[in-house]
């Protein structure tokens, strides 16, 4: 976990590198980790095993984000990503963290953005932690 950004009333969002996330997913911490893939139509072609595809458009609706905050409240880690984690992934993670910060919950997960997104994940060689990869 490398960098963190935060502002008033917003929980910090940190970045996590592919190798660190892969090690995390191979450990017992996997059970308390949620991976949110916010790609839209570009979700086809594979994903990190067990990732939930929640397209970025859902994060423009506060009520939908609040539902996700409640849904993931018992998790320790929530990791967001898109294809490159340059726009959609960080936006969605920040929106989630903002709504999480405002929620009255006894436990709140740490929020991360996967550095270099799914593209970086594939480049890191963790194909054993992927599913739905299309043959090219």
C-alpha positions, 0 to 999 in steps of 0.5 A, a space after each residue: 500500500 503506497 500512497 494515500 489521499 484524503 480530504 475532510 470527511 472523506 476516508 483515505 483511499 490508498 493505492 495497492 500494487 498488483 503483487 501486494 494484492 496477489 499476496 493478500 488474495 493468496 492469504 487468509 485475508 482473502 475472505 475479508 476482501 472485496 474487489 470491485 471492478 468498475 469497468 463498463 462494457 470493457 469488463 469482457 476479457 477477464 477479471 480478477 477471480 471473485 471480483 464484483 463487476 459494478 459499472 462506474 455509472 452506479 457511483 453517480 447515485 448516492 443511494 446506490 453507493 450507500 447500499 454498497 457501503 452497507 453491503 461491504 461494511 463487514 469487510 476489512 478491505 475494499 479494492 477498486 479498479 478499472 482497466 488502468 485505474 486512472 479515472 473510473 477506479 479512483 473516482 469510484 473508490 473516492 466516492 465510496 470512501 466519502 459515503 463510507 466516512 459519512 456512514 454511522 457504522 461500527 466497523 469500516 473497511 480500508 479502501 484501495 485502488 489497484 495501481 495500473 488497474 486490470 491491465 497492470 494486474 495482467 502484466 504482473 503475471 498473476 493469471 492464476 488469480 484471474 477468471 473468464 480470460 478470453 483466448 486471443 
